[in-house]
């Protein structure tokens, strides 16, 4: 079945960087829109970024534009989120998701940014 495994989170200082990875299986990754979401404590899950399968067009939430970059490697069935200039408000559990199977979510990876 669909499996999404996020990794790469951790604790970083204000202004630091992390690269998250999401390894996907159980669906046609190369034909699927991939998305990153995040959920902070006490808040709803919110959209972060997406990337399309063919043109690799991207879209970002305004809060991360210019700081985060989403990319994909179809040969590895993996989507990445490069996060730079991290802020405390970026602290959240980060999840990947596919538009092809939107009901499926991984366990997420924790990102914590200290002041």
C-alpha positions as CSV (number, residue, x, y, z in Angstrom):
1,X,0.0,0.0,0.0
2,X,1.0,3.7,0.0
3,X,3.9,4.4,2.2
4,X,5.4,7.8,3.0
5,X,8.5,8.0,5.2
6,X,9.7,11.4,6.3
7,X,13.2,12.0,7.6
8,X,15.8,14.7,8.2
9,X,14.2,16.8,10.9
10,X,16.0,17.9,14.0
11,X,16.9,20.8,16.3
12,X,18.5,23.9,14.8
13,X,19.2,27.4,15.8
14,X,17.5,30.5,14.3
15,X,18.8,31.0,10.8
16,X,19.9,27.5,10.4
17,X,19.1,24.9,7.6
18,X,17.7,21.5,7.3
19,X,16.9,19.2,4.4
20,X,13.9,16.9,4.8
21,X,13.4,13.8,2.7
22,X,10.3,11.8,2.0
23,X,10.6,8.3,0.6
24,X,7.5,7.2,-1.2
25,X,6.1,3.8,-2.4
26,X,2.9,2.2,-3.4
27,X,1.9,4.6,-6.1
28,X,3.2,6.0,-9.4
29,X,5.5,8.6,-7.9
30,X,6.7,10.0,-11.2
31,X,3.1,10.9,-12.2
32,X,2.1,12.4,-8.9
33,X,2.0,15.8,-7.4
34,X,3.9,15.7,-4.1
35,X,3.3,18.1,-1.2
36,X,4.8,19.1,2.1
37,X,2.6,20.0,5.1
38,X,3.4,20.9,8.6
39,X,1.5,20.9,11.9
40,X,2.6,23.0,14.9
41,X,1.3,22.1,18.4
42,X,-2.3,23.1,18.9
43,X,-2.6,24.2,15.3
44,X,-4.2,22.7,12.2
45,X,-2.0,21.0,9.5
46,X,-1.0,23.6,6.9
47,X,0.3,23.6,3.4
48,X,3.9,24.3,2.9
49,X,4.9,23.4,-0.7
50,X,4.1,21.3,-3.7
51,X,5.8,20.1,-6.9
52,X,4.2,18.8,-10.0
53,X,5.3,15.5,-11.7
54,X,6.2,16.6,-15.3
55,X,7.2,20.2,-15.4
56,X,8.3,20.2,-11.7
57,X,6.4,23.4,-11.2
58,X,6.4,24.5,-7.6
59,X,4.1,26.4,-5.2
60,X,4.8,27.6,-1.7
61,X,3.0,29.1,1.2
62,X,3.9,32.8,1.5
63,X,5.4,32.1,4.9
64,X,8.2,30.0,3.4
65,X,8.8,31.6,0.0
66,X,12.4,32.5,-0.6
67,X,13.5,30.3,2.2
68,X,12.3,26.8,1.4
69,X,12.8,24.8,-1.8
70,X,10.9,21.7,-2.8
71,X,12.5,19.2,-5.3
72,X,12.1,15.6,-6.4
73,X,14.1,12.7,-7.6
74,X,11.8,10.4,-9.6
75,X,14.5,7.8,-9.9
76,X,14.6,7.5,-6.1
77,X,10.9,8.1,-5.5
78,X,11.9,10.8,-3.1
79,X,10.8,14.4,-2.5
80,X,12.9,16.9,-0.6
81,X,12.4,20.1,1.2
82,X,15.4,22.3,1.7
83,X,14.8,24.7,4.5
84,X,17.0,27.7,5.0
85,X,16.9,30.8,7.2
86,X,14.8,28.8,9.7
87,X,12.7,30.7,12.2
88,X,11.1,29.6,15.5
89,X,7.7,29.8,13.8
90,X,8.8,27.0,11.4
91,X,8.8,24.6,14.4
92,X,6.4,21.8,13.5
93,X,6.0,18.2,12.5
94,X,6.5,18.1,8.7
95,X,4.6,15.6,6.6
96,X,4.7,14.7,3.0
97,X,1.6,13.8,1.0
98,X,0.6,12.9,-2.6
99,X,-2.3,14.3,-4.4
100,X,-2.8,10.9,-6.0
101,X,-3.6,9.4,-2.6
102,X,-4.5,12.3,-0.4
103,X,-5.7,10.2,2.5
104,X,-2.3,8.9,3.2
105,X,0.3,10.5,5.5
106,X,3.6,9.5,6.9
107,X,4.5,9.7,10.6
108,X,6.2,13.0,10.0
109,X,9.5,14.4,11.1
110,X,10.0,16.9,13.9
111,X,11.6,20.3,13.1
112,X,12.4,22.5,16.1
113,X,14.0,25.9,15.7
114,X,15.4,27.7,18.7
115,X,15.8,31.4,19.2
